[in-house]
Every structure is written in C-alpha cells, then in structure tokens.
Amino acid sequence: MSYPPAPAPAPEPVPVKQGNGFAVTALVLGLIGLIIFSWIPGINLFTGIPLGLLAIVFGIIAAVKAGSRGGKGKGMGITGVILGVLTIVASIAVYFVLLGIVEDQCADPDSAIYGTQECADIENM
C-alpha cells in the first residue's frame, strides 16, 4: 500500500514593510516645537527654531522615503514640514513681539524699567 505524496510546503509570508519612522519623528518634533517651545519667552529661539528645523529635515526625508515604502508616511512627513515652518515663524514672531513690548516700556518715562541698563542695551542692539 502506498501513501499519497506529502502536500507542498506553504509559501513564506512576505515581510510587511514597517511604518515611516522619519514621518513620526517629524510630526512629533513639529508638534512639540509649536505647542510647547515656540511660545516660551527667552528660550523660544533656542528650542523652537532647532525643533522646527529638525521637523523640516525629518519631514523631507519621510516624504522622499515614502515612495519606497508604498506611500506610508508621506502625509505625516508633509504635516511635519508644515508644523516645523509654523514653529519657526511663531518663535520669531514671539521674539519680535516681546522685543517691541520691552522697547515700548523703555520709551515710557512712567515705566519701572525706564532708564535702566537693560533699556540702554536694547537701544544699542
């Protein structure tokens, strides 16, 4: 008595491509920079602008790599670029608004900081 032949082995599953880590990084850096660090006076130029630049760089890399990953992460990468640009713009705008407020206070003779060394330093900038 003969036995039937063994069934053919199952084909190896095709590995699923991972998500786009660059896109996630760009989105997170853009959100953290825009929501938290671009609005804090004094440190916004030192934290908001670098986070915005990093979000732009990672977002561009994510958009370029999205083609090799089946389009995964392209939208998040572009969103990271937009948030990075908004972070930089907000950081610079907050800086100039605060500088304008301080200059107004230095020009007001009734102000507590009128005639101080800080006002002299601002005038010499």
MARBA-3410 file (N, C-alpha, C, O; in Angstrom, 1 decimal):
125
0.8,-1.2,0.0,0.0,0.0,0.0,0.9,1.2,0.0,1.9,1.3,0.8 ~ 0.6,2.2,-0.8,1.4,3.4,-0.9,0.6,4.6,-0.4,-0.6,4.7,-0.4 ~ 1.4,5.5,0.2,0.8,6.7,0.8,0.8,7.8,-0.2,1.6,7.8,-1.1 ~ -0.2,8.7,-0.1,-0.2,9.8,-1.0,1.0,10.8,-0.8,1.5,10.8,0.3 ~ 1.4,11.5,-1.8,2.6,12.4,-1.6,2.2,13.5,-0.6,1.1,13.9,-0.4
3.3,13.9,0.1,3.1,15.0,1.1,2.7,16.3,0.4,3.1,16.6,-0.7 ~ 1.9,17.1,1.1,1.5,18.4,0.4,2.7,19.3,0.3,3.7,19.2,1.1 ~ 2.6,20.2,-0.6,3.7,21.2,-0.8,3.8,22.1,0.4,2.7,22.4,0.9 ~ 5.0,22.5,0.7,5.1,23.4,1.9,4.5,24.8,1.6,4.4,25.2,0.4 ~ 4.0,25.4,2.6,3.3,26.7,2.4,4.4,27.7,2.1,5.5,27.7,2.6
4.0,28.7,1.2,5.0,29.7,0.8,5.3,30.6,2.0,4.5,30.8,2.9 ~ 6.5,31.1,2.0,7.0,32.0,3.1,6.2,33.3,3.0,5.9,33.8,1.9 ~ 5.7,33.8,4.1,4.9,35.1,4.1,5.9,36.2,3.7,7.0,36.3,4.1 ~ 5.3,37.1,3.0,6.0,38.3,2.5,6.2,39.2,3.7,5.2,39.6,4.3 ~ 7.4,39.7,4.0,7.5,40.6,5.2,6.8,41.9,4.9,6.9,42.5,3.9
6.1,42.3,5.9,5.3,43.6,5.8,6.3,44.7,6.1,7.0,44.7,7.1 ~ 6.2,45.7,5.3,7.1,46.9,5.5,6.6,47.7,6.7,5.4,47.9,6.9 ~ 7.6,48.1,7.4,7.3,48.9,8.6,6.8,50.3,8.2,6.8,50.7,7.1 ~ 6.3,51.0,9.2,5.8,52.4,9.0,7.1,53.3,8.8,8.2,52.8,8.8 ~ 6.8,54.5,8.6,7.9,55.5,8.3,8.2,56.2,9.6,7.5,57.2,10.0
9.3,55.9,10.2,9.8,56.5,11.5,10.1,57.9,11.3,10.0,58.7,12.2 ~ 10.7,58.3,10.1,11.0,59.7,9.9,9.8,60.6,9.9,9.8,61.7,10.4 ~ 8.7,60.1,9.4,7.4,60.8,9.4,6.9,61.0,10.8,6.5,62.1,11.2 ~ 6.9,60.0,11.6,6.5,60.1,13.0,7.4,61.1,13.8,6.9,61.9,14.5 ~ 8.7,61.0,13.5,9.6,61.9,14.2,9.4,63.4,13.8,9.4,64.3,14.6
9.1,63.6,12.5,8.9,65.0,12.0,7.6,65.5,12.7,7.5,66.7,13.1 ~ 6.6,64.7,12.7,5.3,65.1,13.3,5.4,65.4,14.8,4.9,66.5,15.2 ~ 6.1,64.6,15.5,6.3,64.8,17.0,7.1,66.0,17.2,6.7,66.8,18.1 ~ 8.2,66.2,16.5,9.1,67.4,16.7,8.3,68.7,16.4,8.5,69.7,17.1 ~ 7.6,68.6,15.3,6.8,69.8,14.9,5.7,70.2,15.9,5.5,71.3,16.2
5.0,69.1,16.4,4.0,69.4,17.5,4.6,69.9,18.8,4.1,70.9,19.3 ~ 5.7,69.3,19.2,6.3,69.7,20.5,6.9,71.1,20.3,6.7,72.0,21.2 ~ 7.5,71.4,19.2,8.1,72.7,19.0,7.0,73.8,18.9,7.2,74.9,19.5 ~ 5.9,73.5,18.2,4.9,74.5,18.0,4.0,74.7,19.3,3.8,75.9,19.7 ~ 3.6,73.6,19.9,2.7,73.8,21.0,3.4,74.2,22.3,2.9,75.0,23.1
4.6,73.7,22.5,5.3,74.0,23.8,6.4,75.1,23.7,6.3,76.1,24.3 ~ 7.4,74.8,22.9,8.6,75.7,22.9,8.6,77.0,22.2,9.4,77.8,22.5 ~ 7.7,77.1,21.2,7.8,78.4,20.4,7.1,79.5,21.2,7.3,80.7,20.8 ~ 6.4,79.3,22.2,5.6,80.3,22.9,6.3,80.7,24.2,5.8,81.6,24.9 ~ 7.4,80.1,24.6,8.0,80.4,25.9,9.1,81.5,25.7,10.0,81.2,25.0
8.8,82.6,26.2,9.8,83.7,26.0,11.1,83.4,26.6,11.3,82.8,27.7 ~ 12.2,83.8,25.9,13.5,83.6,26.4,14.2,82.4,25.9,15.4,82.4,25.6 ~ 13.5,81.3,25.8,14.1,80.1,25.3,13.5,79.7,23.9,13.9,78.7,23.3 ~ 12.5,80.4,23.4,11.9,80.0,22.2,12.8,80.0,21.0,12.7,79.2,20.1 ~ 13.8,80.9,21.0,14.8,80.9,19.9,15.8,79.8,19.9,16.3,79.3,18.9
16.0,79.3,21.2,17.0,78.2,21.3,16.4,76.9,21.3,17.1,75.9,21.2 ~ 15.1,76.8,21.4,14.4,75.5,21.4,13.4,75.3,20.2,13.4,74.3,19.5 ~ 12.6,76.4,20.0,11.6,76.3,19.0,12.2,76.2,17.6,11.8,75.4,16.8 ~ 13.2,77.1,17.3,13.8,77.1,16.0,14.5,75.8,15.6,14.3,75.2,14.6 ~ 15.4,75.2,16.6,16.0,74.0,16.2,15.0,72.8,16.1,15.2,72.0,15.2
14.0,72.8,16.9,13.0,71.7,16.7,12.2,71.9,15.4,11.9,70.9,14.8 ~ 12.0,73.1,15.0,11.3,73.4,13.7,12.2,72.9,12.6,11.7,72.3,11.6 ~ 13.5,73.2,12.7,14.4,72.8,11.6,14.5,71.3,11.5,14.5,70.7,10.4 ~ 14.6,70.6,12.7,14.7,69.2,12.7,13.4,68.6,12.1,13.4,67.6,11.4 ~ 12.2,69.2,12.4,11.0,68.7,11.9,10.9,68.8,10.4,10.4,67.9,9.7
11.5,69.9,9.9,11.5,70.1,8.4,12.4,69.1,7.8,12.1,68.5,6.7 ~ 13.6,68.8,8.3,14.5,67.9,7.8,13.9,66.5,7.8,14.0,65.8,6.8 ~ 13.4,66.0,8.9,12.8,64.7,9.0,11.6,64.6,8.1,11.3,63.5,7.6 ~ 10.8,65.6,8.0,9.6,65.6,7.1,10.0,65.4,5.7,9.3,64.7,4.9 ~ 11.1,66.1,5.2,11.5,66.0,3.8,12.0,64.6,3.6,11.7,64.0,2.6
12.8,64.0,4.5,13.3,62.7,4.4,12.1,61.7,4.4,12.2,60.7,3.6 ~ 11.1,61.9,5.2,10.0,61.0,5.2,9.2,61.0,3.9,8.8,60.0,3.4 ~ 9.1,62.2,3.3,8.3,62.3,2.1,9.1,61.6,0.9,8.5,61.0,0.0 ~ 10.4,61.7,1.0,11.3,61.1,-0.1,11.2,59.6,0.1,11.1,58.8,-0.9 ~ 11.3,59.1,1.3,11.3,57.7,1.6,10.0,57.0,1.5,9.9,55.8,1.4
8.9,57.8,1.4,7.6,57.3,1.3,7.4,56.5,0.0,6.6,55.5,0.0 ~ 8.0,56.9,-1.0,7.9,56.2,-2.3,8.4,54.7,-2.2,7.8,53.9,-2.8 ~ 9.5,54.5,-1.4,10.0,53.1,-1.3,9.2,52.3,-0.3,9.4,51.1,-0.2 ~ 8.4,53.0,0.5,7.6,52.3,1.5,6.1,52.2,1.1,5.2,52.0,2.0 ~ 5.8,52.3,-0.1,4.4,52.2,-0.6,3.6,53.4,-0.2,2.3,53.3,-0.1
4.2,54.6,0.0,3.4,55.8,0.3,3.2,56.0,1.8,2.5,56.9,2.1 ~ 3.7,55.1,2.6,3.4,55.2,4.1,4.2,56.4,4.6,5.4,56.5,4.4 ~ 3.5,57.3,5.3,4.2,58.4,6.0,4.3,59.6,5.2,4.9,60.6,5.7 ~ 3.9,59.7,3.9,4.0,60.9,3.2,3.2,62.0,3.7,3.7,63.2,3.8 ~ 2.0,61.8,4.1,1.1,62.8,4.7,1.7,63.3,6.0,1.7,64.5,6.3
2.1,62.4,6.9,2.7,62.8,8.2,4.0,63.6,8.0,4.3,64.5,8.7 ~ 4.8,63.2,7.0,6.0,63.9,6.7,5.8,65.3,6.2,6.4,66.3,6.7 ~ 4.8,65.5,5.4,4.4,66.8,4.9,3.8,67.7,6.1,4.1,68.9,6.2 ~ 3.0,67.0,6.9,2.5,67.7,8.1,3.6,68.1,9.0,3.6,69.2,9.6 ~ 4.6,67.3,9.2,5.8,67.6,10.0,6.5,68.8,9.4,7.0,69.7,10.2
6.7,68.9,8.1,7.3,70.1,7.5,6.5,71.4,7.7,7.1,72.4,8.1 ~ 5.2,71.3,7.6,4.3,72.4,7.8,4.4,72.9,9.3,4.5,74.1,9.5 ~ 4.4,71.9,10.2,4.5,72.3,11.6,5.8,72.8,12.0,5.9,73.7,12.8 ~ 6.9,72.3,11.3,8.2,72.9,11.5,8.3,74.3,11.1,8.9,75.2,11.8 ~ 7.7,74.6,9.9,7.8,76.0,9.4,6.9,76.9,10.4,7.4,78.0,10.7
5.8,76.4,10.8,5.0,77.2,11.7,5.7,77.4,13.1,5.5,78.5,13.7 ~ 6.4,76.5,13.5,7.2,76.6,14.8,8.2,77.7,14.6,8.4,78.5,15.5 ~ 9.0,77.7,13.5,10.0,78.7,13.3,9.3,80.1,13.2,9.8,81.1,13.8 ~ 8.3,80.2,12.5,7.6,81.5,12.3,7.0,82.0,13.7,7.2,83.2,14.0 ~ 6.4,81.1,14.4,5.9,81.5,15.7,7.0,81.9,16.7,6.8,82.9,17.5
8.1,81.2,16.7,9.2,81.6,17.6,9.8,82.9,17.3,10.0,83.7,18.2 ~ 10.0,83.2,16.0,10.5,84.6,15.6,9.4,85.6,15.9,9.8,86.7,16.3 ~ 8.2,85.4,15.6,7.1,86.4,15.9,7.0,86.7,17.4,6.9,87.9,17.8 ~ 7.1,85.7,18.2,7.0,85.9,19.7,8.2,86.7,20.1,8.1,87.6,21.0 ~ 9.4,86.5,19.6,10.6,87.2,19.9,10.4,88.7,19.6,10.7,89.6,20.4
9.9,89.0,18.4,9.8,90.4,18.0,8.7,91.1,18.7,8.8,92.3,19.0 ~ 7.6,90.4,19.0,6.5,91.0,19.8,7.0,91.4,21.2,6.7,92.5,21.6 ~ 7.7,90.5,21.8,8.3,90.8,23.1,9.3,91.9,23.1,9.3,92.7,24.0 ~ 10.1,91.9,22.1,11.1,93.0,21.9,10.4,94.3,21.7,10.8,95.3,22.3 ~ 9.3,94.3,21.0,8.5,95.6,20.8,7.9,96.0,22.1,7.9,97.2,22.4
7.4,95.1,22.9,6.8,95.5,24.2,7.9,96.1,25.1,7.6,97.1,25.8 ~ 9.1,95.5,25.2,10.1,96.0,26.0,10.6,97.3,25.5,10.9,98.2,26.3 ~ 10.7,97.5,24.2,11.1,98.8,23.7,10.1,99.9,24.0,10.4,101.0,24.3 ~ 8.8,99.5,24.0,7.7,100.5,24.4,7.9,100.9,25.9,7.7,102.0,26.3 ~ 8.2,99.9,26.7,8.4,100.1,28.1,9.6,101.0,28.4,9.6,101.9,29.3
10.6,100.8,27.6,11.8,101.6,27.8,11.6,103.1,27.3,12.3,104.0,27.8 ~ 10.7,103.3,26.4,10.4,104.6,25.9,9.4,105.4,26.8,9.3,106.6,26.7 ~ 8.8,104.7,27.7,7.7,105.3,28.6,8.4,105.8,29.9,8.9,105.0,30.7 ~ 8.4,107.1,30.1,9.1,107.6,31.4,8.4,107.1,32.6,9.1,107.2,33.7 ~ 7.2,106.7,32.6,6.5,106.3,33.8,6.7,104.8,34.1,6.2,104.2,35.1
7.5,104.1,33.2,7.7,102.7,33.3,8.8,102.4,34.4,9.6,103.3,34.7 ~ 8.7,101.2,35.0,9.7,100.9,36.0,11.0,100.6,35.5,12.0,100.7,36.2 ~ 11.1,100.3,34.2,12.4,100.0,33.6,13.0,101.1,32.8,14.1,101.0,32.2 ~ 12.3,102.3,32.8,12.8,103.4,32.0,14.2,103.9,32.6,14.3,104.1,33.8 ~ 15.2,104.0,31.7,16.5,104.5,32.0,17.4,103.5,32.7,18.5,103.8,33.1
17.0,102.2,32.7,17.9,101.1,33.2,18.9,100.7,32.2,18.9,101.1,31.0 ~ 19.8,99.9,32.7,20.9,99.3,31.8,20.3,98.4,30.7,20.8,98.4,29.6 ~ 19.2,97.7,31.0,18.6,96.8,30.0,18.0,97.7,28.9,18.1,97.2,27.7 ~ 17.5,98.8,29.2,17.0,99.7,28.1,18.1,100.2,27.3,18.0,100.3,26.0 ~ 19.3,100.6,27.9,20.4,101.0,27.1,21.0,99.9,26.3,21.4,100.2,25.1
20.9,98.7,26.8,21.4,97.5,25.9,20.5,97.3,24.7,21.0,97.0,23.7 ~ 19.2,97.5,24.9,18.3,97.3,23.8,18.4,98.4,22.8,18.4,98.1,21.6 ~ 18.7,99.6,23.2,18.9,100.7,22.3,20.2,100.5,21.5,20.2,101.0,20.3 ~ 21.2,99.8,22.0,22.4,99.7,21.3,22.4,98.4,20.4,23.4,98.1,19.8 ~ 21.3,97.7,20.4,21.3,96.5,19.5,21.2,96.8,18.1,21.2,95.9,17.2
END
